[in-house]
Amino acid sequence: MVGPVRARRLTDQEGQWLRQIVRRGRHESVRVRRALIIMASASGTPVTAISRLVAAHEDTVRDVIHAFNEKGLAALDPRWAGGRPRLISDEDREFIIATATTRPTALGLPFTHWSLRKLCDYLARKPGRRVRIGRERLRQVLHEKGISFQRTRTWKESTDPDKDAKLDRIEYVTSRFPDRCFAFDQFGPLSIRPCHGTAWARRSKPDRLPATYHRTHGIRYFHGCYSLGDDRLWGVTRRRKGGDHSLAALKSIRAARPDGAPIYVIM
């Protein structure tokens, strides 16, 4: 018997990138919706519930999931057909990517990083390997290959030695017993963090911004529960958090299945 369609397990970097697309919402609506589909499917949400969430047909949801399982994050970008033949070959694209990811100082140039204008000029004047391309098309080529101008950042990965075993357990119960699987979490308060920026400043004395602002109206905590099989979310907003509130949430989950049979709670 063929099982339900489901996205494969996400890596830490894939999960962070998908959350960034959904939370910021600065990308095309098609990419945001596809990111929602992949995240929901990887967490065990059935196709019918996902189709209602993103207002799309179930076949569309299945196509996106299959594409992600085959191509990874490249499935987020739609490939529209049509248009005139390409003027830049695949070899030219590879040369553009190799040049853009190489520091200009390594090529004997007197600056530290590329701009679109400088990269266009270098590609058009490179002896023996000239590539004539406009700035907008260059930006599109870099975007298609996942290259963007950004600051160097760090990221965190799980150090739990039992991470894979726990994920296997979660995938097992959500695929075999979806009607008896629940999720519980508490959220709050939300930290307001300013966006990173750049500015001229004295060495070793950078400008600093506060990480959080004063909360003049107090804080709230949300204790939420979600039924995977029913696609139903409920919760309570409180002024504080404590063990009694977590216990009350777990009791509400048991009240949703009062038959006494085992239930599975993903914390």
N, C-alpha and C positions, 0 to 999 in steps of 0.2 A: 504494500500500500504506500502510495506516495505521500510524504509528509507535507505540512503546510510550508508555503514559501516564507523564507526568513533570511535576513541579511547575516553574513558571517560575523564572527567576533571582531570587534574593532580593536585596533591597536591604540596605545595611549595617545600617540600623535594624531591619529585619525579622529579619535574622539574629541581632542582639544580643538582641532581645526573645524569640525562640524559644529561644535558648541559655539565657536567664535562666529561662524557664519550666521547661525540662528539668532544669537543674542544681539549682535550688532545690526543685522539686517541691512548692511550697506551694499549687499550684492544684488544681482538681478533676482526678481521674484521666483524665477524658475529654479535657480540654485538654492534659494532658501527653502522652497518647498521640497526639493529633492533631498536636501540635508535633513529636514524634518522626517521624511519617509525613512531614510536610512537609520537615523537615530532611534526612531520608534520601533522599527523592525528588529534592530539589533538588541533592544531591550525586551523583546518578546511580545510586543503588541501585535495582535492579529491583523491581517490585511483589511478586514472589514472595518475595524476601528480606525485604522490609519486613513482609509479612504474618506471616512467622515471627518477626520481631523483636518485633512488638507483639501477637502472638497474636490476630490478627483475620483475617476473611475477605478475600480479594483484592478482592472487589467493594466492601467497606467502604473499603479503602485507596484504590481508584480514585475513589470518591465524595468522599473528603476532598480528594484532589489536585485534582479538578475544581472543587470548591467554593472551594479556595484560589486557583486560577487566575482564578476569576470575581469573588470577593469579598475576597480578601486575608486579612488576619489575622482578619476577622470570621468566617471559617470555623471558628475554634477554639471558638466558643461554640455549643453545641447549641441548637436552637430547638424546645423541647418544645411540643406542641400541647395544647389543652384549657384549662380554667380559665374563670373568670367574665369578662365583658366588662371592658375597661379603663375606669377611672374618670378617667384623665388622658389628655388628647388629645395629638396630636403637637405642636400649638402650645404646649401647656403644657410638654412635654419640652424643646422648643427654648428656651423662656423660662428653664427651670431651668438648662440648660447654659450659656446666655449669662450668667445671674446668677452661677453658681458659678465661671466663669472670669474674672469681673470682680472686681478688688480692692474690698473694702468701702469703702476710703477714697474711691474714685472715685464711690461712691454716697452720699457724705456720712455714712458711719457711723464711729463712733469706735473702730474696731479694724482690724487689719492683715490678718487672714485669717479664712476661714470655718471654723466647725465645723458639724457636722450640725445641732445644736440651733439655732445662730444662723441658719443658712440656712433651716431650717424656719420659724422665727418670722418671718423677713423675708418669705418667700413667702406666709405666711398673712395678713400685715398690709399687704402692698403695696397701696396705694390704686389702684383701677381695674384691677388684674391679680392677683387673689388666687388662689393655688394651695394647696389644703389637701392635705398629704402627710405621712405618717409618716416617722420617721427611717430605718427599715429600708428602706422603699420608695424613699426618696430615695437611699440608698446604692446600691440596685440600679439605679436609673435612671442615676446617675453611672457606675457600673461598666459598664453596657451601652454607654455612649458613650465608654468609655476614659478617664474622668476619675477621678483618684485624688489623695489628699493626699500630697504627696511633696516632697522637697527638690530644689532646682535642681541638676542635674548637667551634666557635659560628656561628650562622646563623641568618639571618633576615627573618621575615615573614611580609606580608602586614598587616598594621594596619588600612587600609581603611574600615570603617564600611559598605560601599556599595559594597565591593568587589564581593560578591556572586551575587548581582543584576546585576552588570556590566558584569560579566562572563555569566550570563543567557542571557543578551541582545546580547552579542557577538555570543554565540552559536545559538541563534534564527535567527539572520540575516545571519550568514554564512551558515546555513543549509537551510534556505528558499530562500535567494536571493544571491547565490554565485556569479552570474554574475555582481552584483552591489556592491560588497564588495571590499574595497581597504584597504591597510595598508600603513602608512607613518611613517617614523622615520628619525632622523639624527644621525650620528655617527662620533665620532672623538673628539679630538685626542686619540689614544690608549696609555694608560699608561703602561710603562714597569716596572713590579714589580718583584723583585728577589724572588726566591723560598725560603721558610723557610728551615732552617737547624738547626743543633745542634753543640755545641762546648763547651769546658771547658772555663769558665770565672769566674771572681770574683762575689760574691753574690751581687745582686742589680745593677750590671754593665754589662749587656749582650752586646755582639757584635751587632752592628746595621748596616744595609745596607740601602742605599738610595732607596726611593720608586720609583723615576723616574730619568731618565737621561736627559742630555741637548739635545734638538732637534736643531741640527745645521742647518737643512734644512727647518725650519719652520714647520707649521702644516697645515693640510687640514681637511675639513669637508665634509661628504658625505650626501646629502639629497636624500633619496631613496623612491620610491613608488612601490607597488606590487599589481597587479590585481589578486585576488583569482580565479576568473572564467577563466581567460585567462592564468594563470600561467606565467605571464610576469612581469619582474622587470626592472625598469628604474630609473635613477637618475643622479645627477650632483655633481661633486666634486668642492668645492670652497675653497678659502683661509680664509673665515670667515663665521660666521653664523649670521643670523638676521631674523627679522620678515618678511622682504621682500622676503627672500629666502623660508621661509616656505609657504608664500602665493603663490609664484610661483609654488611650488610643488603641492599645493592643486588645483591650476588652471589647472595644467597638468592632474590631476585626473579627473576634470570636463570635460576637453577636450576629454578624452577617452570615456566619455558617454555624448555627447553633446545634447541628446534628452530632457534635462530639467527635467527628472524624478528623484526621490530621489536616492541618492547614500549614502553608509555607509562607513565611513572612521574610521579605528581603529588606534588610535594614540599610 
